Amino acid sequence: MLRKEIGDALRKLVESLVFLVIIPFMYIVDKLVWKWGLDYRSLIDTGFVITLLIYAVYAGGTVFQSERKDRAFEYLFSLPLTRRKIILAKILPRLGILTLLGAAATIVVGRGLLVEAGITVLVLFFSSLFLSIAVFSIAINIFGVGLIYLMFFQGGRVVGRFLLKIGGSSYLKWLVTQSVPAAVLLIPLGIAFWLTFKKMDARPLKLQMKTYYSITLPALFVLALLIALFSRSSMAGL
């Protein structure tokens, strides 16, 4: 199973690299036709960042794609493996390739990328992964990840304003501003994902989502409400 998942993760990487591959053609077309004066180095940097973000969402959101496509959930759950080993075999190859891709992007773009985008990329990957069990369309999954990222971004702003008032080192502020919203968002999603996957069987997924929705929907609603309230009170205090 692990070999299959590694192969699937590599295929997703190749598909995600399409944007990076077309950059030389964009540069040539600009020189010959557009005449916009695009900088090749800037295009490469942008291409690596976009590829990293695309792979994070795509790899996470397609974890169960082959099972849905081939109707192979019954085979998956018949394997002599615990649910924990099954999900680790699915997650670790994708997370490993994402890490390698992030390292390559950091080498090309600069160390600042790792500092600025590291937690963001993990939020995109895990939110897409946790949505994949209940969202049956890649397009809808991307929309859901966008909403979660917006909550992550707004949550970071709220935490940042709070830390600005109490002081502290700049690095600690950045770390807390990024990690607290990420943890608060991903923990309920991860719990809902695991509890649902642990009890799954060969029945259609749509019939097994009660636990997932009963955790994620109230959690996301409460988080959105808290962000709105804290943002309003923070703005009023400025």
Backbone bond lengths (Angstrom), bond angles and torsions (degrees), N, CA, C in turn:
res aa  C-N    CA-C-N  psi(-1)  N-CA   C-N-CA  omega(-1)  CA-C   N-CA-C  phi
1 M - - - 1.464 - - 1.528 111.10 -
2 L 1.341 115.89 -41.12 1.466 119.44 -178.07 1.528 110.77 -61.05
3 R 1.339 117.09 -40.08 1.466 120.46 179.23 1.523 110.54 -61.83
4 K 1.323 116.12 -41.37 1.470 120.29 178.60 1.525 110.83 -62.76
5 E 1.322 116.93 -42.83 1.454 120.44 -178.24 1.528 111.41 -69.09
6 I 1.324 117.61 -35.67 1.460 120.32 176.08 1.525 109.96 -64.00
7 G 1.339 116.34 -43.68 1.458 120.29 177.56 1.518 112.15 -61.66
8 D 1.340 116.32 -41.02 1.462 120.31 179.02 1.523 111.01 -66.14
9 A 1.324 116.88 -40.53 1.470 120.57 178.44 1.529 110.99 -64.64
10 L 1.325 117.12 -38.29 1.467 120.80 177.84 1.524 111.22 -67.04
11 R 1.328 116.71 -37.90 1.476 119.43 176.87 1.515 111.14 -63.00
12 K 1.311 116.68 -40.44 1.461 120.18 177.68 1.529 110.82 -64.28
13 L 1.330 116.41 -35.05 1.459 120.46 177.51 1.522 110.45 -65.26
14 V 1.324 116.92 -46.02 1.467 120.75 179.21 1.521 110.81 -60.12
15 E 1.330 116.68 -42.41 1.464 120.55 178.89 1.527 110.98 -65.07
16 S 1.325 116.79 -36.38 1.462 120.67 -180.00 1.525 112.08 -72.20
17 L 1.341 117.24 -24.37 1.461 121.13 -178.26 1.526 113.40 -76.91
18 V 1.322 116.90 -3.49 1.467 120.40 -178.64 1.526 110.67 -57.14
19 F 1.333 116.67 -42.71 1.466 119.86 -178.95 1.524 110.77 -61.29
20 L 1.333 116.66 -38.82 1.459 120.17 -179.33 1.530 111.05 -68.95
21 V 1.321 116.29 -34.77 1.465 121.13 -177.87 1.522 111.96 -67.80
22 I 1.342 118.03 -33.03 1.468 120.03 -175.82 1.525 113.14 -80.87
23 I 1.342 117.57 -6.60 1.467 120.10 -177.91 1.533 112.64 -59.59
24 P 1.355 119.86 -45.69 1.471 118.06 177.40 1.522 112.92 -57.65
25 F 1.336 116.76 -36.66 1.462 120.08 178.66 1.529 110.70 -67.51
26 M 1.357 116.63 -38.85 1.462 120.43 176.65 1.523 110.42 -60.70
27 Y 1.333 116.09 -41.44 1.468 120.61 -179.01 1.530 111.04 -65.93
28 I 1.341 116.34 -43.00 1.464 120.50 179.76 1.519 110.87 -64.82
29 V 1.351 116.22 -44.08 1.465 120.11 179.43 1.524 110.76 -63.17
30 D 1.336 116.57 -37.51 1.468 119.41 177.51 1.523 111.24 -63.47
31 K 1.334 116.64 -41.53 1.459 120.28 -179.56 1.531 111.51 -66.17
32 L 1.345 116.22 -35.90 1.454 119.92 -174.29 1.524 113.90 -93.22
33 V 1.345 116.90 -31.03 1.467 119.92 -170.96 1.528 112.29 -123.13
34 W 1.347 117.47 -60.01 1.459 120.48 -170.36 1.532 112.55 -68.68
35 K 1.327 116.30 -41.56 1.475 121.99 -178.59 1.534 112.42 60.73
36 W 1.339 116.83 37.05 1.462 120.53 179.49 1.529 112.11 -86.08
37 G 1.307 117.60 -11.14 1.458 120.79 -179.02 1.509 113.68 74.32
38 L 1.333 117.23 37.36 1.461 120.74 -179.53 1.526 110.50 -65.16
39 D 1.324 115.98 138.65 1.456 122.04 178.37 1.525 109.50 -90.27
40 Y 1.341 115.90 125.88 1.469 119.86 -174.42 1.530 110.92 -63.64
41 R 1.321 118.40 -41.38 1.465 120.99 -179.39 1.525 110.87 -62.59
42 S 1.326 115.98 -42.24 1.472 119.98 178.82 1.526 110.82 -64.45
43 L 1.329 116.39 -37.57 1.467 120.41 177.63 1.528 110.62 -63.44
44 I 1.326 116.56 -43.39 1.466 120.67 179.31 1.524 110.66 -62.86
45 D 1.337 116.59 -45.70 1.467 120.65 178.84 1.526 110.72 -59.00
46 T 1.327 115.42 -48.17 1.468 120.23 179.70 1.516 110.75 -62.39
47 G 1.336 116.53 -40.41 1.456 121.13 -179.65 1.514 112.49 -62.12
48 F 1.336 117.19 -41.70 1.462 120.34 178.99 1.526 111.40 -65.60
49 V 1.310 116.39 -41.67 1.466 119.66 -179.92 1.527 110.78 -64.91
50 I 1.335 116.58 -46.02 1.464 120.44 179.99 1.524 110.83 -64.39
51 T 1.327 117.53 -41.07 1.464 121.23 177.55 1.517 110.97 -60.63
52 L 1.325 116.50 -41.99 1.463 121.27 178.78 1.525 110.96 -61.24
53 L 1.322 116.73 -44.73 1.467 120.83 -179.58 1.521 111.26 -68.06
54 I 1.338 116.33 -41.01 1.463 120.56 178.95 1.524 110.36 -61.59
55 Y 1.339 116.18 -46.38 1.463 118.77 -178.11 1.529 111.34 -65.19
56 A 1.329 116.79 -38.13 1.465 119.92 179.67 1.522 111.31 -57.39
57 V 1.330 116.18 -45.92 1.464 120.24 -178.48 1.524 111.04 -75.83
58 Y 1.326 116.60 -43.49 1.461 121.78 -175.70 1.518 111.76 -66.32
59 A 1.335 116.60 -45.65 1.462 120.14 -179.05 1.522 111.45 -64.82
60 G 1.330 116.50 -41.21 1.464 119.39 179.09 1.511 113.01 -69.36
61 G 1.316 116.75 -39.35 1.463 120.81 -174.98 1.510 114.97 -76.66
62 T 1.334 118.19 -12.48 1.468 120.90 -176.96 1.529 112.28 -113.12
63 V 1.308 117.02 22.91 1.465 120.99 -178.73 1.526 111.43 -58.03
64 F 1.328 117.12 -39.19 1.460 120.53 -178.32 1.532 112.46 -105.42
65 Q 1.326 117.46 17.44 1.460 120.74 -175.72 1.528 112.21 -61.49
66 S 1.326 117.29 -45.70 1.469 119.25 -178.03 1.519 111.29 -66.44
67 E 1.330 118.30 -36.66 1.467 120.75 178.76 1.523 111.13 -66.27
68 R 1.336 116.19 -39.50 1.467 118.65 178.33 1.527 110.39 -69.37
69 K 1.311 116.31 -43.09 1.458 121.15 -176.78 1.525 111.85 -64.58
70 D 1.331 116.67 -43.66 1.467 121.75 -176.40 1.527 112.68 -96.90
71 R 1.335 116.71 1.21 1.469 121.47 -176.51 1.534 110.03 52.62
72 A 1.346 114.43 51.56 1.460 119.87 -171.40 1.528 112.89 -109.34
73 F 1.319 118.39 18.15 1.459 119.54 179.51 1.529 111.02 -62.70
74 E 1.320 116.24 -36.42 1.462 119.23 179.57 1.527 110.12 -61.58
75 Y 1.337 116.61 -41.76 1.469 120.13 176.88 1.530 110.45 -65.92
76 L 1.336 116.95 -42.18 1.466 120.57 -178.60 1.517 111.04 -58.04
77 F 1.329 116.45 -45.03 1.457 120.03 -176.37 1.528 112.98 -81.37
78 S 1.329 116.75 -6.59 1.467 119.98 176.14 1.533 112.05 -89.67
79 L 1.339 116.93 -8.80 1.459 120.39 179.94 1.529 110.44 -66.01
80 P 1.338 117.21 145.63 1.479 120.07 -179.57 1.527 111.48 -77.52
81 L 1.321 115.96 54.92 1.450 122.41 -178.90 1.516 109.28 -131.83
82 T 1.324 116.18 146.95 1.460 119.18 174.83 1.530 108.92 -71.61
83 R 1.313 115.90 161.00 1.461 119.88 178.59 1.535 110.70 -61.04
84 R 1.321 116.42 -34.61 1.461 119.98 179.90 1.527 110.42 -63.64
85 K 1.335 117.13 -43.69 1.464 120.28 179.53 1.531 111.19 -67.25
86 I 1.313 116.37 -36.21 1.477 120.03 179.04 1.523 110.12 -62.82
87 I 1.340 116.29 -49.08 1.467 118.51 -176.06 1.523 110.89 -71.06
88 L 1.328 117.97 -32.29 1.465 119.99 176.13 1.529 110.66 -66.89
89 A 1.325 116.93 -38.08 1.464 120.38 178.05 1.518 111.15 -64.69
90 K 1.316 116.73 -27.18 1.459 120.46 178.31 1.531 112.26 -83.87
91 I 1.320 116.54 -38.29 1.462 120.02 -173.56 1.535 112.33 -82.20
92 L 1.331 117.33 -45.53 1.467 120.35 -170.63 1.536 114.09 -60.35
93 P 1.345 120.17 -43.19 1.472 117.77 177.49 1.514 112.82 -61.54
94 R 1.315 117.38 -40.55 1.467 121.27 179.85 1.528 110.88 -68.01
95 L 1.317 115.90 -41.91 1.458 119.82 179.44 1.530 110.60 -68.18
96 G 1.333 117.05 -37.10 1.453 120.34 177.91 1.521 112.31 -64.33
97 I 1.330 116.89 -44.90 1.468 120.39 178.43 1.519 110.43 -66.64
98 L 1.333 117.11 -37.50 1.460 120.20 176.42 1.525 110.62 -61.12
99 T 1.324 116.76 -40.40 1.466 121.03 178.36 1.528 111.29 -64.00
100 L 1.340 116.63 -44.36 1.462 120.72 178.47 1.526 111.28 -64.28
101 L 1.336 116.12 -40.72 1.463 120.04 178.34 1.522 110.14 -65.44
102 G 1.339 116.75 -39.23 1.458 120.46 177.00 1.516 111.87 -64.50
103 A 1.340 116.62 -38.09 1.462 120.24 177.49 1.525 110.71 -65.35
104 A 1.342 116.90 -42.67 1.467 120.71 178.28 1.523 110.97 -63.02
105 A 1.344 116.14 -42.83 1.466 119.91 179.14 1.519 111.08 -64.55
106 T 1.337 116.50 -36.61 1.463 120.59 179.26 1.529 111.11 -66.63
107 I 1.338 116.94 -40.04 1.465 120.99 177.71 1.524 110.59 -62.88
108 V 1.336 116.12 -41.78 1.467 120.44 -177.53 1.521 111.46 -73.91
109 V 1.315 116.53 -48.56 1.468 121.30 -172.92 1.521 111.93 -83.02
110 G 1.341 116.63 -38.50 1.462 120.38 -177.12 1.512 111.39 130.14
111 R 1.320 116.05 159.97 1.459 120.93 -176.89 1.517 112.51 -60.07
112 G 1.314 117.56 -27.44 1.460 120.62 -179.12 1.511 113.00 -58.83
113 L 1.344 116.82 -28.08 1.461 119.93 -179.52 1.508 111.05 -63.15
114 L 1.341 116.33 -43.81 1.455 120.20 -179.01 1.522 110.94 -62.19
115 V 1.312 116.60 -39.76 1.462 120.91 179.83 1.516 111.18 -67.69
116 E 1.331 116.48 -43.78 1.455 120.86 -174.17 1.523 113.34 -79.65
117 A 1.333 117.00 -34.93 1.462 119.22 -169.41 1.523 114.76 -112.92
118 G 1.341 118.69 -7.01 1.454 120.54 -174.00 1.517 114.23 -55.10
119 I 1.326 116.92 -57.28 1.469 120.50 -178.81 1.519 111.03 -68.07
120 T 1.329 117.28 -35.48 1.462 120.69 178.68 1.521 110.94 -59.85
121 V 1.334 117.09 -44.22 1.460 121.09 179.74 1.528 110.60 -62.93
122 L 1.321 117.37 -41.28 1.463 120.27 178.10 1.522 111.63 -65.77
123 V 1.331 117.16 -37.75 1.470 120.57 176.40 1.520 109.89 -62.17
124 L 1.327 117.14 -44.22 1.465 120.85 179.24 1.525 110.94 -62.91
125 F 1.334 116.83 -44.07 1.464 120.28 -178.33 1.518 111.62 -64.68
126 F 1.333 117.10 -52.32 1.458 119.49 -174.63 1.531 112.35 -72.46
127 S 1.323 118.12 -34.08 1.466 118.27 176.59 1.526 110.10 -66.26
128 S 1.332 117.19 -39.86 1.466 120.14 176.63 1.527 110.54 -65.36
129 L 1.328 117.04 -40.43 1.462 121.61 177.57 1.525 111.27 -62.34
130 F 1.322 116.89 -46.99 1.455 120.60 -177.21 1.526 112.19 -69.40
131 L 1.328 117.19 -26.93 1.462 120.27 175.64 1.525 111.88 -78.57
132 S 1.332 117.18 -23.65 1.462 121.04 -171.74 1.516 113.36 -62.17
133 I 1.313 117.29 -25.20 1.458 119.59 -177.42 1.528 112.00 -74.72
134 A 1.324 116.95 -23.80 1.464 120.42 -175.80 1.520 113.25 -115.45
135 V 1.329 117.89 -17.65 1.469 121.47 -177.82 1.517 107.84 -102.37
136 F 1.326 116.74 123.40 1.460 121.17 -171.02 1.522 112.90 -102.05
137 S 1.326 117.00 12.43 1.460 121.60 178.60 1.522 108.08 -135.26
138 I 1.322 116.47 132.78 1.470 120.29 179.46 1.521 110.26 -63.13
139 A 1.349 116.75 -38.71 1.462 120.19 -179.69 1.529 110.87 -62.40
140 I 1.338 116.73 -43.55 1.466 120.60 179.47 1.524 109.92 -68.96
141 N 1.320 116.45 -35.36 1.462 120.19 176.96 1.522 110.60 -61.08
142 I 1.335 116.47 -44.10 1.461 120.75 178.88 1.524 110.69 -61.91
143 F 1.343 116.14 -40.73 1.468 120.42 177.54 1.528 110.26 -62.16
144 G 1.330 116.54 -43.32 1.461 120.42 178.89 1.514 112.22 -64.28
145 V 1.332 116.79 -40.83 1.461 120.70 177.49 1.525 109.85 -63.20
146 G 1.342 116.59 -38.55 1.464 120.00 177.94 1.525 111.64 -60.29
147 L 1.342 116.60 -42.92 1.464 120.07 178.53 1.532 111.30 -65.12
148 I 1.324 116.05 -41.72 1.470 119.80 178.88 1.522 110.63 -64.71
149 Y 1.341 116.54 -40.45 1.465 118.92 178.33 1.529 110.51 -64.15
150 L 1.325 117.29 -37.99 1.463 120.37 177.53 1.521 110.45 -61.34
151 M 1.340 117.02 -40.77 1.456 120.37 176.95 1.527 110.48 -66.10
152 F 1.321 116.88 -39.43 1.468 121.52 176.82 1.526 110.54 -61.53
153 F 1.320 116.44 -44.50 1.467 121.26 -179.10 1.527 110.88 -65.23
154 Q 1.334 116.74 -46.86 1.459 120.51 179.84 1.530 111.04 -66.52
155 G 1.331 116.20 -37.67 1.460 119.45 176.79 1.514 111.53 -62.66
156 G 1.332 116.58 -38.80 1.456 120.71 176.82 1.513 112.12 -62.90
157 R 1.329 116.13 -38.81 1.471 119.72 178.11 1.517 111.12 -65.02
158 V 1.345 116.37 -40.60 1.468 120.05 179.54 1.528 110.47 -63.71
159 V 1.332 116.11 -48.00 1.471 120.39 178.96 1.527 110.42 -62.48
160 G 1.335 116.37 -39.52 1.462 120.28 179.65 1.519 112.39 -61.81
161 R 1.331 116.98 -41.73 1.471 120.12 178.55 1.522 110.75 -64.34
162 F 1.330 116.12 -39.11 1.461 119.90 179.42 1.527 110.56 -64.33
163 L 1.341 116.63 -45.02 1.466 120.62 -179.70 1.521 111.51 -66.59
164 L 1.331 116.27 -30.21 1.465 120.20 178.45 1.525 110.75 -62.84
165 K 1.324 115.50 -33.00 1.460 119.63 -178.99 1.522 112.44 -76.12
166 I 1.355 116.86 -33.73 1.462 119.04 -174.75 1.525 112.91 -95.89
167 G 1.335 117.24 -7.74 1.461 120.46 177.78 1.515 112.46 82.93
168 G 1.333 116.36 -166.83 1.460 121.35 -177.97 1.512 111.45 118.67
169 S 1.335 116.94 168.99 1.460 121.17 -179.00 1.521 110.65 -69.51
170 S 1.324 115.69 152.02 1.461 120.57 -177.42 1.518 111.61 -65.36
171 Y 1.356 117.08 -39.19 1.471 119.78 -179.61 1.520 110.33 -66.47
172 L 1.343 116.95 -42.66 1.460 120.14 178.87 1.528 110.44 -62.90
173 K 1.316 116.07 -40.06 1.467 119.65 177.43 1.514 110.70 -59.16
174 W 1.349 116.47 -46.86 1.458 120.01 -179.49 1.522 111.25 -61.26
175 L 1.348 116.19 -45.03 1.453 120.99 -177.49 1.527 110.95 -62.46
176 V 1.325 116.78 -46.23 1.467 120.78 -179.51 1.525 110.29 -68.25
177 T 1.331 116.86 -41.09 1.464 121.05 -179.72 1.520 111.37 -59.69
178 Q 1.333 116.66 -36.10 1.462 120.67 -179.71 1.524 112.43 -83.89
179 S 1.333 116.70 -45.78 1.456 120.33 -169.19 1.530 113.47 -77.26
180 V 1.319 117.95 -35.42 1.470 119.62 -177.98 1.529 111.74 -64.72
181 P 1.356 120.00 -52.06 1.470 118.73 177.30 1.526 112.38 -61.08
182 A 1.345 116.92 -36.21 1.465 119.77 179.42 1.521 110.84 -62.72
183 A 1.327 116.53 -47.02 1.465 120.37 -179.32 1.522 111.43 -65.18
184 V 1.323 116.59 -45.04 1.468 120.49 -177.61 1.522 110.88 -63.44
185 L 1.316 117.36 -34.56 1.460 120.95 178.35 1.522 112.52 -75.81
186 L 1.322 116.39 -46.69 1.459 120.24 -169.78 1.524 113.53 -80.83
187 I 1.319 118.44 -26.84 1.465 119.45 -177.58 1.533 112.27 -61.11
188 P 1.353 120.17 -52.08 1.461 117.90 178.24 1.528 113.05 -64.40
189 L 1.339 117.16 -36.12 1.466 119.73 177.43 1.527 110.50 -64.33
190 G 1.329 116.63 -41.94 1.459 120.13 179.83 1.524 112.26 -66.33
191 I 1.319 116.90 -40.62 1.468 120.50 178.02 1.521 110.26 -63.10
192 A 1.334 116.53 -45.48 1.470 120.55 179.46 1.525 110.57 -62.00
193 F 1.335 116.35 -42.23 1.463 120.90 179.36 1.522 110.97 -60.70
194 W 1.322 116.77 -49.63 1.454 120.62 -175.37 1.527 112.01 -67.58
195 L 1.334 117.51 -43.84 1.466 119.57 -179.71 1.528 111.10 -63.00
196 T 1.325 116.09 -36.01 1.470 120.04 178.46 1.520 110.58 -70.85
197 F 1.328 117.01 -47.69 1.464 120.48 -178.30 1.528 111.53 -64.23
198 K 1.324 116.98 -36.93 1.465 121.18 -177.24 1.525 111.65 -63.10
199 K 1.344 116.72 -30.02 1.464 120.08 -177.16 1.528 112.87 -103.21
200 M 1.327 117.00 4.71 1.461 119.80 -176.46 1.524 111.55 -68.96
201 D 1.337 114.70 151.11 1.458 120.89 173.85 1.522 108.07 -136.93
202 A 1.324 117.66 -161.04 1.465 121.07 -173.75 1.523 113.45 -80.33
203 R 1.319 118.13 -1.62 1.472 119.97 177.92 1.526 110.43 -66.97
204 P 1.347 117.57 161.55 1.475 119.68 176.02 1.521 110.92 -55.96
205 L 1.327 116.42 139.40 1.461 121.16 -176.42 1.523 112.34 -59.02
206 K 1.321 116.42 -35.48 1.460 119.70 -176.44 1.523 112.31 -60.17
207 L 1.323 116.76 -23.05 1.465 120.93 -179.78 1.524 112.56 -86.98
208 Q 1.330 117.35 -2.11 1.460 121.00 -173.48 1.527 113.24 -121.71
209 M 1.331 116.26 20.76 1.458 120.25 -172.12 1.525 114.39 -100.55
210 K 1.327 118.15 6.30 1.462 120.55 -175.42 1.533 111.09 -59.87
211 T 1.330 117.02 -47.96 1.469 120.78 179.90 1.521 111.03 -61.37
212 Y 1.327 115.94 -43.32 1.459 121.06 -177.81 1.525 110.99 -60.75
213 Y 1.315 116.20 -51.99 1.466 119.82 -177.82 1.525 112.16 -66.89
214 S 1.329 116.77 -34.44 1.474 119.65 -177.99 1.523 111.91 -67.12
215 I 1.333 117.60 -20.21 1.473 121.01 177.90 1.521 111.18 -97.85
216 T 1.332 116.56 -48.99 1.466 119.71 -171.96 1.522 113.35 -70.10
217 L 1.304 118.02 -45.24 1.467 119.74 -175.24 1.529 112.27 -63.95
218 P 1.355 119.70 -49.85 1.474 118.24 176.07 1.523 112.66 -61.83
219 A 1.358 117.20 -39.19 1.464 120.05 -178.64 1.522 111.35 -63.00
220 L 1.323 117.09 -45.52 1.459 120.66 -179.46 1.528 111.00 -67.20
221 F 1.328 116.36 -36.32 1.470 119.64 178.39 1.526 110.50 -65.03
222 V 1.338 116.86 -45.76 1.465 120.92 -179.99 1.525 110.54 -63.59
223 L 1.335 117.06 -42.38 1.456 120.54 179.71 1.520 111.64 -63.70
224 A 1.331 116.32 -42.84 1.467 119.90 178.44 1.526 110.50 -62.93
225 L 1.323 116.31 -40.36 1.461 120.65 179.07 1.527 111.23 -65.44
226 L 1.326 116.90 -43.86 1.466 120.64 178.62 1.530 111.56 -62.99
227 I 1.323 116.58 -42.22 1.461 120.28 178.40 1.523 110.63 -61.03
228 A 1.336 115.54 -43.58 1.463 120.10 179.73 1.526 111.04 -63.11
229 L 1.343 116.18 -43.73 1.468 120.06 -178.15 1.526 111.52 -67.62
230 F 1.327 117.00 -46.05 1.463 120.50 -179.84 1.518 111.70 -66.99
231 S 1.331 116.53 -36.15 1.468 119.53 178.01 1.514 110.14 -64.48
232 R 1.329 115.76 -41.70 1.467 119.85 -179.36 1.528 111.31 -65.94
233 S 1.337 115.64 -44.55 1.479 118.68 -178.89 1.522 110.65 -69.32
234 S 1.347 116.04 -34.22 1.467 119.55 179.06 1.509 111.15 -67.54
235 M 1.315 116.36 -42.28 1.462 120.40 178.21 1.519 111.48 -65.25
236 A 1.342 115.56 -36.69 1.459 119.71 179.49 1.530 111.25 -66.72
237 G 1.378 116.11 -29.69 1.440 119.68 -178.46 1.501 114.63 -81.46
238 L 1.354 117.04 -11.80 1.460 120.27 -178.75 1.538 111.51 -80.12
